Amino acid sequence: MSLLLTFALYLAISPVPVQEPVTCWRYQALSNLYTPPLAADMTPAPGLEILICDSEARRLRCIGETGTQCWEYHGTWTKRLVSAPALSEPGADGLRKIALANGDGSLTCLCAATGELLWRREPGSVEWGGALWMPGPAEKEQTVVVATEKHGLHAFTESGAPLWHLPETQANPPLQVRGPLASGDVDGDGLPEIFGASGYGIFRTSNTGELVYMRNTGDDYPGGAALADADGDGSAEVYAASRYDAFLWRFDAASGEPAWKAPLHAPVDAYSAASIAVGDITGDGRDEIVLGDGAGHIYAFACTGALLWTFQTATEVHAAVTLGDVTGDGCSEVLAASGDHHLYCLDSRGDTVWRHKTGLRLVSPPTLSDLDGDGQTDILLGGCDRVLRRLTTGTRYSSAAMPWPARGFDSRQNASSLGFVRTGHVQRSVALPLYGGFEQGKVREGLEQFDPEGPFYAALMSHPRGWRLAGTAETSWSISEEKAREGRGSLLVDGAGVVVSEPVSVEAFCRTAAASVYFSGGPGHARLQWQGDHGLLEERELTRTGSEAGWTCLESGDIPVPSGAKQLVMALASENAPVYWDCAEVTVTLQEPTRCDVLVNQAGYTTGAPKRFVAQANFEAATARYQVIQEDGPVLQEGTLVKAGRIQGCYGNDWGFQYYTGDFTGVETEGTCRVRVLLDGVEFISLPFEIAPDQLWMATARAAFRFFYYQRCGMEVPGYHGACHLDDACGLDGAGQQPLWGGWHDAGDYNKYHNAPYVFGLACAYAEQRDAFDALGTEPSGFASFFDEILWGGDHVRRMVMADGSAFGPITSGYGYFGPPELETDNLPSTGDERPGNPTSGADPDMHQAALARIAVMLGGKSAMGTEHPVWVETAARSLAYSLESGRRDLLQLSTAVDLYTCTKDASYAKITAELCEALFPPQGMESPSALHVELARRCDQALGTRLAESLAPAVLRKAEGMLENSRNPFGVYTFGPPENPNYFGTPTDTGGFHLGTNSHLLEAAGFMALAFQMEPRPEFLVFIYDQFNWVLGLNPYNVCLMEGAGSVSLPSYHHRYTFAGVKRGAIPGGVVNGITWRAVRDDRPFLDISGRDIPAFESNEVWLPHNTAFLKALAHLKTAGLK
């Protein structure tokens, strides 16, 4: 594991990893895909279907959710298909109808379920425009309207009967419609009106075809109209883009009067002008208007017409947009399809989130949907490389966060967001972590190695954490306890100089900031500095507001956050006289969309077992209810959520959320389910999960041990790496070459510390549930798959035991190598590049002997790995003798002795076992027994007829009860205590240093509690066990499954060298990462690296064999508990 420093953001936990899209499937068409995909439920098959126009092939295709074709219609069209299809709502017959206009003058209507031709009419030529469906004049009737290039507008009934015709000559100049229409009720009469862009302006008609107005501006309008109420004032607006003068126009929908026009950097074309999207991307409760132009500029305008930002694509070519949440944070991103072959994802500030490359140009924007109802957003994208792609970022789908999910807004192609229910918003204040109390010295990685009484330590700790001296002046500055307004310390700046806070990230939803600081002495000045991508954006001086007890207050009041601000700095300026500074604070006000993550065990729930979930909301609700629903089925349970309040770590750092808990243990219906949460009537839904007998075991057991196979060293692992480190290992001086290839890479690096602890742990788990593990598969060796993996590691452990019984030292080449493991050395012994071990003998062999003795018992006299059974026994015995002669008489010697007695029936091992039992299990009992105490007590009872387990039970139960006290929190996770002020992650008070996430801590606790449950099956013990598994498998603040592949949402990247061997994301199936950890010293809030970097933080994102070992042991003990 490498020693990379990690820094965390100060605000609320990001709910889901941000990652680039991956391709679920590709459908290969015959020709260009110009029109946007249309996704809706059209056939009786499960999920949604997709309509695409295979343009030059002149075929309309219906593609199922899995990427296979449902039907195709090859009509008599004589022109390519570039007009988008429109889909009706289900009619009286329950069927939906497709309307498709064409440049040959035809309008074709098909049955959406079968592709059967229903009727065909000849209204006139339509190329880049299209038809739309809207409610008809009578109840339950629908009307299809099409605008032609030269023959006006035509309306038809569902059956194809002509309803009305607006001739082009009714307008002056004549109507010439080249883009899509829009439709919506803007006058409140319950009937939709029709809007469009003609050659020189926009127009409105009634639902019966009368021209209401034609508003000419004198410029060319090559695209369509978008209808919305962006400012939320109850009056609709029409948005359209003009070409040569290059403006985005806003018109009053009722009158057609222009409200404003905003200049563009370049003209629009037919593609970009047909794709104007309106939605709230900044989280301020009002919509923005987003569009591209013909030269690769993408714009975001406020509803007032003010330009918020512009983004330039890599090539100056057309771009078309849609809006929706594809990162799972509840906020909409901009999806821009570009002629430069890329799909861009931009955040609310116009910054690139990701860029996805395709084969050729993209003409229409993507469509956002959830095709298969799995709760994850699908990105549907067609292009001129003739490929329809279904992409996903693995993020949760929410229709409320999709303000403009397709070019035509909906499947009817109405291009109107009127009636769209916006996400609610919450406002909260957050204090930025400036460490302006000046109580802590700088925290340095590795500082703990220095003498705290020494001068070096003192010099570092005299400078306050989170601050630094600006410029090159040699001004004296340090923490002083001579004077303080609050607490015990302040910052003393002795002379002229400027001390600045370390830059703090500013989220996009920050609206205002208020700052204050106190100084004593003088004179002093303070400023807030806002920084953007290109340096200083704005600077504000804090003003003097009063003095008290020798301290002068400087304050700013509420300052609006400047557009483009990314970081904030407070600067404290002193002149020549000494100045003391204290109580520096900055509080920002955020306005963000309401959000609630419904957190579940993504691997699923076992029938007959506890089933809990947590709702994590950024607002407090007056009413909080839930439903457990079966996929496409009934409500299985509903009830009121328990309000669990907020979580504050032991240092008072609020996690940023209101928590609610729910329990559906009584639901035993098998199948795919979700939890729907209703907070003040607003719906939020969980990821899907399975309920089934033995679900936890079936979903995770094989993956958890198969992970070790992918970590193998000394052989090729197809798809992961070639045969590697065949020359392991030698001593530090290159001497003492030993045949120590094999074993497992310990973690995300290639080092092999001692594999023995994992072999021993896996062997203990296997012995606990041998039959169940055997049922998960058999290898060509004839051994069960799990035992075969244990033997692979065990063979390496056996060779690690030297002739004297001691162990060869850890084999490591450090942390600097990032590449394929097979290239780290030449794989040839004694050539000088071998990885060293230290020492070559004399290392602690205790785990080795215990692991080998365990294997010897389970082999039952059989040979394995080309080694006769007596050799396994002899190696364990030789190592035990070494340890006993060295004076080590602990639990691992007891484990070895009792297993050797079981194997050999040698009375000498029975004697050693009895002596060690007497020493290690005192008659008066023990204070805090471990899981190994319990396991050994049972083994000794079985081998020697003792009653150790019975005598151990009271202490085990006392410890279990104490563990319950430290798990009384909304998640039920085992904290580091104390119960009244829990430290969730073992966060230190004043120094940093090496630390890891808590997965092993939780899984080892679950394993111990399962042993306690076996002794006394209390329901609360079982709840505790499942709560720890729940956290690891997705029921955690990040809603991320921490075991690769076991849940719906995994980490976007792993800290693993396999990344640089070609393994995407560094993702190893079944791998359990270190887990969620603390953010910073004295900051007990959760941190998980969801940046998606190639080398994310090892503290949270690195797999490590102890975690999978602990997972399997806990799982085996739980299975035994369930059987009992």
NORPE-V356029 format. One record per backbone hydrogen bond with DSSP energy under -1.0 kcal/mol. CO is the residue of the C=O (numbers start at 0). NH is the residue of the N-H. If there is no record, write none. Layout:
co,nh
CO,NH
CO,NH
//
This chain:
co,nh
21,391
24,389
26,387
31,54
37,50
39,48
48,39
49,62
50,37
51,60
52,54
53,58
54,57
58,53
59,72
60,51
61,69
61,70
62,49
63,66
67,63
70,61
72,59
85,98
90,93
94,90
95,111
96,87
97,109
98,85
99,107
101,104
101,125
104,123
105,101
106,120
107,99
108,117
108,118
109,97
110,114
115,110
118,108
120,106
124,148
131,144
133,142
137,140
140,135
142,133
143,155
144,131
145,153
147,176
151,147
152,165
153,145
154,162
154,163
155,143
156,159
160,156
163,154
165,152
166,169
167,170
167,174
179,224
181,194
183,192
192,183
193,204
194,181
195,202
199,216
199,217
200,197
201,214
202,195
203,211
203,212
204,193
205,208
209,205
212,203
214,201
219,242
225,238
226,416
227,236
229,286
235,252
236,227
237,250
238,225
239,248
245,263
246,241
247,261
248,239
249,258
249,259
250,237
251,255
256,251
259,249
261,247
266,293
268,272
271,274
272,223
276,289
278,287
287,278
288,300
289,276
290,298
292,318
295,312
296,292
297,310
298,290
299,307
299,308
300,288
301,304
305,301
308,299
310,297
314,316
317,338
319,336
321,334
322,403
323,332
332,323
333,345
334,321
335,343
336,319
337,340
337,361
340,357
341,337
342,355
343,335
344,352
344,353
345,333
346,349
350,346
353,344
355,342
360,383
366,379
368,377
370,47
374,396
377,368
378,390
379,366
380,388
382,32
382,385
385,28
387,26
388,380
389,23
389,24
390,378
391,21
394,376
397,400
398,401
400,324
403,322
404,367
405,408
407,409
407,414
409,412
410,86
411,132
413,182
414,226
416,419
423,593
425,591
427,589
429,587
431,433
434,437
435,583
439,464
443,446
445,448
446,449
450,453
453,457
454,458
455,459
456,460
457,461
459,462
461,478
462,441
463,466
465,501
467,499
475,493
477,491
479,489
489,479
490,580
491,477
492,494
492,578
496,573
497,469
498,571
499,467
503,567
506,509
508,590
510,560
511,588
512,558
513,586
514,555
515,584
516,553
517,581
518,551
519,579
522,574
524,572
525,541
526,570
527,539
528,568
529,536
529,537
530,565
530,566
531,534
534,531
537,529
539,527
542,554
545,552
547,550
550,547
551,518
552,544
553,516
554,542
558,512
561,564
565,505
566,530
567,503
568,528
569,500
570,526
571,498
572,524
573,496
577,521
578,492
579,519
580,490
581,517
584,515
585,431
586,513
587,429
588,510
588,511
589,427
591,425
594,617
596,615
598,613
600,603
604,691
605,608
610,663
612,661
613,598
614,659
615,596
616,657
622,679
623,640
624,677
625,638
626,675
627,635
627,636
628,673
629,632
633,629
636,627
638,625
641,660
644,658
646,654
648,651
652,648
657,616
658,643
659,614
660,641
661,612
663,666
670,690
671,630
672,688
673,628
674,685
675,626
676,683
677,624
678,681
681,678
683,676
688,672
689,604
690,670
691,606
691,694
693,697
694,698
695,699
696,700
699,703
700,704
701,705
702,706
704,707
705,708
705,709
708,711
710,744
716,719
716,720
720,716
724,727
727,739
728,737
729,836
730,733
734,730
737,739
742,712
745,1104
747,1056
750,745
751,810
754,758
755,759
756,760
757,761
758,762
759,763
760,764
761,765
762,766
763,767
764,768
768,772
769,773
770,774
772,775
773,776
776,784
778,781
782,778
783,787
784,788
785,789
786,790
787,791
788,792
789,793
790,794
791,795
792,796
793,797
794,798
795,799
797,800
799,807
801,804
805,801
806,842
809,837
810,751
819,822
820,823
834,729
835,811
838,808
842,806
844,848
845,849
846,850
847,851
848,852
849,853
850,854
851,855
852,856
853,857
854,858
858,861
863,866
866,863
867,870
867,871
868,872
869,873
870,874
871,875
872,876
873,877
874,878
875,879
876,880
877,881
878,882
879,883
880,884
881,885
882,887
883,886
889,893
890,894
891,895
892,896
893,897
894,898
895,899
896,900
897,901
898,902
899,903
900,904
905,908
905,909
906,910
907,911
908,912
909,913
910,914
911,915
912,916
913,917
914,918
915,919
916,920
921,924
929,933
930,934
931,935
932,936
933,937
934,938
935,939
936,940
937,941
938,942
939,943
940,944
946,950
947,951
948,952
951,955
952,956
953,957
954,958
955,959
956,960
957,961
958,962
959,963
960,964
961,965
963,966
965,974
966,968
968,971
976,982
977,980
982,975
987,1081
997,1001
998,1002
999,1003
1000,1004
1001,1005
1002,1006
1003,1007
1004,1008
1005,1009
1006,1010
1007,1011
1008,1012
1009,1013
1010,1014
1011,1015
1015,1017
1017,1021
1018,1022
1019,1023
1020,1024
1021,1025
1022,1026
1023,1027
1024,1028
1025,1029
1026,1030
1027,1031
1028,1032
1029,1034
1030,1033
1031,1041
1032,601
1033,1035
1035,1038
1041,1072
1042,1045
1043,1069
1048,1040
1053,1055
1055,1058
1056,1059
1057,1060
1057,1062
1058,1061
1062,1065
1063,1066
1064,1053
1067,1070
1070,1043
1071,1103
1073,998
1075,997
1076,1086
1079,1082
1082,1078
1082,1079
1082,1084
1086,1076
1089,17
1096,1100
1097,1101
1098,996
1099,1074
1100,1054
1101,1073
1103,1106
1104,1108
1105,1109
1106,1110
1107,1111
1108,1112
1109,1113
1110,1114
1111,1115
1112,1116
1113,1117
1114,1118
1115,1119
1116,1120
1117,1121
1118,1122
1119,1123
//
